[in-house]
C-alpha cells in the first residue's frame, strides 16, 4: 500500500504532540512549584511588618541526597556491566568487557559527563523526573594548518602525522612559498569526519511523552522541543531554502531560559538582524505510526518545525533515558523526593513565622496609656528613652505593657512533630533536631543507628531505581546505537590504559547487570564484609580447597578497592587474567631468586674457607668452581623457565588473535556467500599421512 501523504502524517503527528503538550503543561506547573519551594521564594501571603521567613526543607532534602547519589552512582566503577550469556565463550566474554568499557567511557568519561550526569541525578531527586538523551552525530570540519621553514623530510613527517590524527578524512596543500635557504612554507586544509555518540540532559519543561504511557518505550510519542538558529540548521546539513521556509520563533514564546529578554518580554531586534541568527522552534519526535498503511504501527523519527517536516525515517528505538526517584505503578513519570516535603515545608514556614512574630511582640509589647502620657514619647522605639507624663501619682498608673504570652517552646514542639512526619516520609535524620537536653539524653545509640539506617535505606532505594530504570536504558541504548551506526574503530583511554572498540563487530546480545545494589552506599560496611570474604578465601587457599582460586581472590580485592573509592585496582594488585601484569611480578621473583643464590654462594665460599684452612688450595678451588657451576645451572634453569613462560604467553596470545581474526573473516564470508565454510574446510582439509609420506584429505 502507498505511504501516508505528507499532510496526513503531519496531522497524525501534530495531534499526538498536542496531547503530549497538554500533559506537559500540568507537569511543568508542578515542577515550577517545586522549583519555587527549592529556591525559597515567597508564598505570596506575606504581610508587611510580619515575619517572611521561608522554610528550606525542600532544598535541604535535595542537597543532603546529592553526596550519596554522586558517590554511589558516579563513583569508581561502571553503573552497569554487560555480562556474557555463556561464560565459557571467550569471544563473548571479551566482547562484553569491551562493550562495558566503551559504553561507560561514553557515559562517564567525557569532558562534560560529570556535569550532565550530576544534572540528571539532581532533577530526578528534585523534580518529577530527569531525562537524558543520547544520539549519534557525524560532523565534518575543516581547519587550516600552517608550517614555516620546513624541508622535504619534515614535510613527509608532517603529512604522516596529519594522516594519523583522530577523525582524519582528507587534506590538500592550498598555499606554498619557497625560502632563500632552500626551505619552504606550506599551508594545508585538513578535513576531519567525526563520529561520536553524545549524551545530553533534556530540561523537564521541554520533554514530551504521550499520556497513559507506562515507560518511554511503549509511548505513542516521545520527544523534546528546542530552539535552534537557522545557522545551526545549516551546519547540520539542511538545505538553505528549506531552512528559510521555517517559521521564525514568535516573540510571545520568548523565555529567559533561552534568550536575553527585556522586562516586556521582547528580544533586541539586533539579535534578528541576520538570517543565520534567527531562531526557529524544533520538535524532535519518535512516534508510533502506520506510515506504510499495512495495519501495523512502527516507530519513526520525525523532526518538524511548525507545519514543515524536516526528517522522516524509520527508527526502531527511543533514545531517551527517563527516571523518577519514586516510581508510580503503570506510569512513566513518578515523583521526586523534594515533592514529599513541600507540605511539611509550608506548615513549618507558617509555624516559624508565627513563632518569630510572637517573639517580636513579646519583646515589644503594646502599651496601655492614659491622657497623662506624652503620646510621641510612648510611640518612640528608642531603647532607654524618656516617657513624659503629667498628673499626680505613680507613672505606672498612667502607662503599662500589655503582656503577650510567649509560645516559642510550644511552636518548637510542633516543628519537631513536622520533622518526624518528614523523617517518616523521606528518611531525614533527626536524632537531635528540636530536642532539648533532657530529651537528648533519652536518645540511645541504638535508636540513632535505627534512624540513620532507615534514612540510608530510603536513599539506597532511590539509587537502585535510578540505576535500574535510567542507567540501564542508557547503557543498553548506547550499545545499540554504537552497533547500528558506528562503522569506525575508536581508540579511548580508561585509567591511563589505551583501549580499542569496534562496535561494528559486536555480535552478541549480552545481559546487563546492575553494579548498584542495596547496601552499595555504605562503603565501610562493604569493606568489612569483603574483608571477611577475603579471610575465608585465604583459609580455603591455604587448605588447598578447589572452591577458590587467584581470580576469585582478585575479584574480592577489586570490589574492596572500589568500595574504598579508588578507581584503578591495577595500582595495587595484579590481575590474574592479564599476563602482562603478572610478568613484572614473575621477573621480580626471578631477580630475588638470583640475589638469594648469589648470597648463598658467597656464604658457602666463606664457610669453606674458614673450615678448610689446612686443606689443599687446589681442593678448595675445585669445590668453589663446582659450587659456581651448580648455582649457574640453577640460574640458567630459572631464566629458561621464565623465557619459556613468556614465550608461551605470547604464542597463546598471537594464536588467540589469529583465531579471532580468522573466525571473523569466515563469518563475513559465510554471510556474503551463504555457505557453511567451516564444514567445507573440514571436508577439504589436508593432513600428513606417514604411511605414504605425503598429504591427503582428512
Secondary structure, DSSP 8 states (H G I E B T S, - for coil): -----HHHHHHHHHHHHHHHHHHHHHHHHHHHHHHHHHTT---S---TTS------HHHHHHHHHHHHHHHHHSSSS-SEEEE-SSTT-HHHHHHHHHHHHHHHHHHHSSTTHHHHHHHHHHHHHHSS-EEEEEEEEEEEEEEEEEEEEE-HHHHHHHHHHHHTSTTEEEEEEEEEEE-TTS-EEEEEEEEEEEEEEEEEE--GGGEEE-TT-SSTTT-SEEEEEEEEEHHHHHHTT--HHHHHTS-B--GGG--TTTS-B-TTS-B-GGGGSSGGG-EEEEEEEEEEE-TT-SS--EEEEEEEETTEEEEEEE-----EEEE-SB--TT-S--B-TGGGGHHHHHHHHHHHHHHHHHHHHHHS--EEE-TTB-HHHHH---TT----B-SSS-GGGTEEE------HHHHHHHHHHHHHHHHHHH----SSTT--HHHHHT--HHHHHHHHHHHHHHHHHHHHHIIIIIIHHHHHHHHHHHHHH--S-EEEEETTEEEEE-GGG-----EEEES--TTTT-HHHHHHHHHHHHHHHHHHHHTT-TT--HHHHHHHHHHHHHHTT-S-GGGT---TT-HHHHHHHHHHHHHHHHHHHHHHHHHHHHHHHHHTTTS-HHHHHHHHHHHHHHHHHHHHHHHHHHHHHHHHHHHHHHHHHHHHHHHHHHHHHHHHH---HHHHHHHH-EEEETTTTEEEE-
